Amino acid sequence: MKELVQNPVRKRMKALISKKQEQIKASKLASKATPVKSGENVIYITDALKKSLEKEAP
């Protein structure tokens, strides 16, 4: 059914919703494409402290 009167608010809301849906799809695709490598950049503070104290000990 064609509307006789255009509703600019409804038109903008539809545009915002479709844009948000595209962003969500792109985000999901990006997260699937780049696997998360766990443990590579983890620094254990206690281990680092022990190593630095060992270096300072005479």
Backbone atoms as SQL, in Angstrom:
CREATE TABLE atoms (id INTEGER PRIMARY KEY, chain TEXT, resi INTEGER, resn TEXT, atom TEXT, x REAL, y REAL, z REAL);
INSERT INTO atoms VALUES
  (1, 'A', 1, 'MET', 'N', 0.835, -1.179, 0.000),
  (2, 'A', 1, 'MET', 'CA', 0.000, 0.000, 0.000),
  (3, 'A', 1, 'MET', 'C', 0.874, 1.235, 0.000),
  (4, 'A', 2, 'LYS', 'N', 0.665, 2.090, -0.923),
  (5, 'A', 2, 'LYS', 'CA', 1.468, 3.297, -1.044),
  (6, 'A', 2, 'LYS', 'C', 0.881, 4.393, -0.157),
  (7, 'A', 3, 'GLU', 'N', 1.777, 5.048, 0.556),
  (8, 'A', 3, 'GLU', 'CA', 1.342, 6.123, 1.438),
  (9, 'A', 3, 'GLU', 'C', 1.123, 7.399, 0.637),
  (10, 'A', 4, 'LEU', 'N', 0.051, 8.085, 0.928),
  (11, 'A', 4, 'LEU', 'CA', -0.224, 9.346, 0.250),
  (12, 'A', 4, 'LEU', 'C', 0.612, 10.479, 0.831),
  (13, 'A', 5, 'VAL', 'N', 0.875, 10.411, 2.121),
  (14, 'A', 5, 'VAL', 'CA', 1.677, 11.420, 2.792),
  (15, 'A', 5, 'VAL', 'C', 2.970, 10.755, 3.262),
  (16, 'A', 6, 'GLN', 'N', 4.087, 11.367, 2.958),
  (17, 'A', 6, 'GLN', 'CA', 5.367, 10.810, 3.375),
  (18, 'A', 6, 'GLN', 'C', 5.655, 11.198, 4.818),
  (19, 'A', 7, 'ASN', 'N', 6.193, 10.264, 5.538),
  (20, 'A', 7, 'ASN', 'CA', 6.529, 10.483, 6.927),
  (21, 'A', 7, 'ASN', 'C', 8.057, 10.540, 7.034),
  (22, 'A', 8, 'PRO', 'N', 8.645, 11.739, 7.177),
  (23, 'A', 8, 'PRO', 'CA', 10.106, 11.850, 7.203),
  (24, 'A', 8, 'PRO', 'C', 10.741, 11.185, 8.418),
  (25, 'A', 9, 'VAL', 'N', 10.056, 11.175, 9.534),
  (26, 'A', 9, 'VAL', 'CA', 10.604, 10.537, 10.733),
  (27, 'A', 9, 'VAL', 'C', 10.704, 9.032, 10.518),
  (28, 'A', 10, 'ARG', 'N', 9.660, 8.452, 9.971),
  (29, 'A', 10, 'ARG', 'CA', 9.666, 7.018, 9.710),
  (30, 'A', 10, 'ARG', 'C', 10.757, 6.656, 8.707),
  (31, 'A', 11, 'LYS', 'N', 10.929, 7.488, 7.702),
  (32, 'A', 11, 'LYS', 'CA', 11.957, 7.247, 6.685),
  (33, 'A', 11, 'LYS', 'C', 13.354, 7.272, 7.312),
  (34, 'A', 12, 'ARG', 'N', 13.607, 8.241, 8.188),
  (35, 'A', 12, 'ARG', 'CA', 14.918, 8.330, 8.851),
  (36, 'A', 12, 'ARG', 'C', 15.131, 7.161, 9.804),
  (37, 'A', 13, 'MET', 'N', 14.080, 6.761, 10.510),
  (38, 'A', 13, 'MET', 'CA', 14.204, 5.632, 11.427),
  (39, 'A', 13, 'MET', 'C', 14.525, 4.347, 10.671),
  (40, 'A', 14, 'LYS', 'N', 13.889, 4.133, 9.535),
  (41, 'A', 14, 'LYS', 'CA', 14.182, 2.948, 8.725),
  (42, 'A', 14, 'LYS', 'C', 15.631, 2.971, 8.249),
  (43, 'A', 15, 'ALA', 'N', 16.109, 4.159, 7.854),
  (44, 'A', 15, 'ALA', 'CA', 17.492, 4.286, 7.397),
  (45, 'A', 15, 'ALA', 'C', 18.465, 3.995, 8.537),
  (46, 'A', 16, 'LEU', 'N', 18.179, 4.504, 9.729),
  (47, 'A', 16, 'LEU', 'CA', 19.047, 4.254, 10.881),
  (48, 'A', 16, 'LEU', 'C', 19.071, 2.778, 11.260),
  (49, 'A', 17, 'ILE', 'N', 17.908, 2.153, 11.208),
  (50, 'A', 17, 'ILE', 'CA', 17.827, 0.734, 11.562),
  (51, 'A', 17, 'ILE', 'C', 18.605, -0.117, 10.565),
  (52, 'A', 18, 'SER', 'N', 18.450, 0.169, 9.279),
  (53, 'A', 18, 'SER', 'CA', 19.172, -0.631, 8.280),
  (54, 'A', 18, 'SER', 'C', 20.674, -0.393, 8.380),
  (55, 'A', 19, 'LYS', 'N', 21.095, 0.835, 8.691),
  (56, 'A', 19, 'LYS', 'CA', 22.525, 1.125, 8.847),
  (57, 'A', 19, 'LYS', 'C', 23.088, 0.353, 10.042),
  (58, 'A', 20, 'LYS', 'N', 22.339, 0.331, 11.139),
  (59, 'A', 20, 'LYS', 'CA', 22.779, -0.385, 12.332),
  (60, 'A', 20, 'LYS', 'C', 22.865, -1.886, 12.064),
  (61, 'A', 21, 'GLN', 'N', 21.917, -2.424, 11.316),
  (62, 'A', 21, 'GLN', 'CA', 21.945, -3.843, 10.983),
  (63, 'A', 21, 'GLN', 'C', 23.166, -4.177, 10.129),
  (64, 'A', 22, 'GLU', 'N', 23.525, -3.297, 9.211),
  (65, 'A', 22, 'GLU', 'CA', 24.715, -3.517, 8.389),
  (66, 'A', 22, 'GLU', 'C', 25.972, -3.477, 9.242),
  (67, 'A', 23, 'GLN', 'N', 26.024, -2.561, 10.213),
  (68, 'A', 23, 'GLN', 'CA', 27.182, -2.477, 11.100),
  (69, 'A', 23, 'GLN', 'C', 27.316, -3.741, 11.937),
  (70, 'A', 24, 'ILE', 'N', 26.199, -4.273, 12.398),
  (71, 'A', 24, 'ILE', 'CA', 26.222, -5.501, 13.198),
  (72, 'A', 24, 'ILE', 'C', 26.709, -6.673, 12.356),
  (73, 'A', 25, 'LYS', 'N', 26.226, -6.768, 11.115),
  (74, 'A', 25, 'LYS', 'CA', 26.677, -7.838, 10.225),
  (75, 'A', 25, 'LYS', 'C', 28.172, -7.731, 9.956),
  (76, 'A', 26, 'ALA', 'N', 28.650, -6.503, 9.696),
  (77, 'A', 26, 'ALA', 'CA', 30.070, -6.301, 9.429),
  (78, 'A', 26, 'ALA', 'C', 30.903, -6.647, 10.654),
  (79, 'A', 27, 'SER', 'N', 30.419, -6.300, 11.816),
  (80, 'A', 27, 'SER', 'CA', 31.127, -6.604, 13.055),
  (81, 'A', 27, 'SER', 'C', 31.221, -8.104, 13.275),
  (82, 'A', 28, 'LYS', 'N', 30.132, -8.816, 13.028),
  (83, 'A', 28, 'LYS', 'CA', 30.134, -10.269, 13.195),
  (84, 'A', 28, 'LYS', 'C', 31.077, -10.930, 12.200),
  (85, 'A', 29, 'LEU', 'N', 31.091, -10.439, 10.964),
  (86, 'A', 29, 'LEU', 'CA', 31.991, -11.004, 9.965),
  (87, 'A', 29, 'LEU', 'C', 33.443, -10.736, 10.334),
  (88, 'A', 30, 'ALA', 'N', 33.726, -9.558, 10.840),
  (89, 'A', 30, 'ALA', 'CA', 35.098, -9.218, 11.220),
  (90, 'A', 30, 'ALA', 'C', 35.562, -10.065, 12.395),
  (91, 'A', 31, 'SER', 'N', 34.674, -10.307, 13.347),
  (92, 'A', 31, 'SER', 'CA', 35.070, -11.111, 14.504),
  (93, 'A', 31, 'SER', 'C', 35.292, -12.567, 14.113),
  (94, 'A', 32, 'LYS', 'N', 34.574, -13.057, 13.119),
  (95, 'A', 32, 'LYS', 'CA', 34.782, -14.423, 12.649),
  (96, 'A', 32, 'LYS', 'C', 36.060, -14.525, 11.829),
  (97, 'A', 33, 'ALA', 'N', 36.417, -13.468, 11.132),
  (98, 'A', 33, 'ALA', 'CA', 37.570, -13.497, 10.243),
  (99, 'A', 33, 'ALA', 'C', 38.890, -13.438, 11.011),
  (100, 'A', 34, 'THR', 'N', 38.924, -12.753, 12.140),
  (101, 'A', 34, 'THR', 'CA', 40.168, -12.615, 12.891),
  (102, 'A', 34, 'THR', 'C', 40.086, -13.433, 14.174),
  (103, 'A', 35, 'PRO', 'N', 40.761, -14.569, 14.201),
  (104, 'A', 35, 'PRO', 'CA', 40.733, -15.383, 15.415),
  (105, 'A', 35, 'PRO', 'C', 41.517, -14.715, 16.536),
  (106, 'A', 36, 'VAL', 'N', 41.047, -14.880, 17.734),
  (107, 'A', 36, 'VAL', 'CA', 41.703, -14.289, 18.899),
  (108, 'A', 36, 'VAL', 'C', 42.781, -15.249, 19.382),
  (109, 'A', 37, 'LYS', 'N', 43.974, -14.740, 19.490),
  (110, 'A', 37, 'LYS', 'CA', 45.089, -15.540, 19.973),
  (111, 'A', 37, 'LYS', 'C', 45.259, -15.233, 21.458),
  (112, 'A', 38, 'SER', 'N', 44.921, -16.183, 22.268),
  (113, 'A', 38, 'SER', 'CA', 45.000, -15.936, 23.700),
  (114, 'A', 38, 'SER', 'C', 46.374, -16.310, 24.226),
  (115, 'A', 39, 'GLY', 'N', 46.849, -15.513, 25.156),
  (116, 'A', 39, 'GLY', 'CA', 48.089, -15.832, 25.830),
  (117, 'A', 39, 'GLY', 'C', 49.342, -15.274, 25.203),
  (118, 'A', 40, 'GLU', 'N', 49.274, -14.698, 24.030),
  (119, 'A', 40, 'GLU', 'CA', 50.493, -14.198, 23.393),
  (120, 'A', 40, 'GLU', 'C', 51.039, -12.946, 24.075),
  (121, 'A', 41, 'ASN', 'N', 50.174, -12.026, 24.424),
  (122, 'A', 41, 'ASN', 'CA', 50.614, -10.749, 24.965),
  (123, 'A', 41, 'ASN', 'C', 50.378, -10.638, 26.464),
  (124, 'A', 42, 'VAL', 'N', 50.266, -11.758, 27.138),
  (125, 'A', 42, 'VAL', 'CA', 50.016, -11.744, 28.568),
  (126, 'A', 42, 'VAL', 'C', 51.335, -11.597, 29.302),
  (127, 'A', 43, 'ILE', 'N', 51.376, -10.643, 30.213),
  (128, 'A', 43, 'ILE', 'CA', 52.559, -10.445, 31.055),
  (129, 'A', 43, 'ILE', 'C', 52.131, -10.692, 32.487),
  (130, 'A', 44, 'TYR', 'N', 52.781, -11.619, 33.125),
  (131, 'A', 44, 'TYR', 'CA', 52.479, -11.900, 34.511),
  (132, 'A', 44, 'TYR', 'C', 53.332, -10.991, 35.375),
  (133, 'A', 45, 'ILE', 'N', 52.677, -10.146, 36.134),
  (134, 'A', 45, 'ILE', 'CA', 53.356, -9.128, 36.926),
  (135, 'A', 45, 'ILE', 'C', 54.309, -9.757, 37.937),
  (136, 'A', 46, 'THR', 'N', 53.875, -10.811, 38.596),
  (137, 'A', 46, 'THR', 'CA', 54.723, -11.423, 39.626),
  (138, 'A', 46, 'THR', 'C', 55.995, -12.007, 39.019),
  (139, 'A', 47, 'ASP', 'N', 55.869, -12.622, 37.852),
  (140, 'A', 47, 'ASP', 'CA', 57.060, -13.173, 37.195),
  (141, 'A', 47, 'ASP', 'C', 58.016, -12.061, 36.777),
  (142, 'A', 48, 'ALA', 'N', 57.464, -10.991, 36.248),
  (143, 'A', 48, 'ALA', 'CA', 58.303, -9.867, 35.840),
  (144, 'A', 48, 'ALA', 'C', 58.990, -9.239, 37.043),
  (145, 'A', 49, 'LEU', 'N', 58.300, -9.130, 38.153),
  (146, 'A', 49, 'LEU', 'CA', 58.886, -8.569, 39.369),
  (147, 'A', 49, 'LEU', 'C', 60.008, -9.455, 39.884),
  (148, 'A', 50, 'LYS', 'N', 59.794, -10.772, 39.890),
  (149, 'A', 50, 'LYS', 'CA', 60.828, -11.697, 40.345),
  (150, 'A', 50, 'LYS', 'C', 62.080, -11.597, 39.484),
  (151, 'A', 51, 'LYS', 'N', 61.892, -11.489, 38.168),
  (152, 'A', 51, 'LYS', 'CA', 63.032, -11.386, 37.261),
  (153, 'A', 51, 'LYS', 'C', 63.793, -10.095, 37.494),
  (154, 'A', 52, 'SER', 'N', 63.072, -9.000, 37.713),
  (155, 'A', 52, 'SER', 'CA', 63.755, -7.725, 37.921),
  (156, 'A', 52, 'SER', 'C', 64.481, -7.715, 39.260),
  (157, 'A', 53, 'LEU', 'N', 63.924, -8.373, 40.271),
  (158, 'A', 53, 'LEU', 'CA', 64.595, -8.452, 41.568),
  (159, 'A', 53, 'LEU', 'C', 65.824, -9.338, 41.483),
  (160, 'A', 54, 'GLU', 'N', 65.774, -10.394, 40.682),
  (161, 'A', 54, 'GLU', 'CA', 66.935, -11.268, 40.514),
  (162, 'A', 54, 'GLU', 'C', 68.082, -10.521, 39.832),
  (163, 'A', 55, 'LYS', 'N', 67.738, -9.625, 38.909),
  (164, 'A', 55, 'LYS', 'CA', 68.769, -8.851, 38.217),
  (165, 'A', 55, 'LYS', 'C', 69.424, -7.852, 39.153),
  (166, 'A', 56, 'GLU', 'N', 68.664, -7.303, 40.103),
  (167, 'A', 56, 'GLU', 'CA', 69.203, -6.302, 41.014),
  (168, 'A', 56, 'GLU', 'C', 69.998, -6.930, 42.139),
  (169, 'A', 57, 'ALA', 'N', 69.762, -8.186, 42.444),
  (170, 'A', 57, 'ALA', 'CA', 70.448, -8.842, 43.568),
  (171, 'A', 57, 'ALA', 'C', 71.933, -8.998, 43.229),
  (172, 'A', 58, 'PRO', 'N', 72.824, -8.688, 44.207),
  (173, 'A', 58, 'PRO', 'CA', 74.271, -8.805, 43.936),
  (174, 'A', 58, 'PRO', 'C', 74.780, -10.215, 43.889);
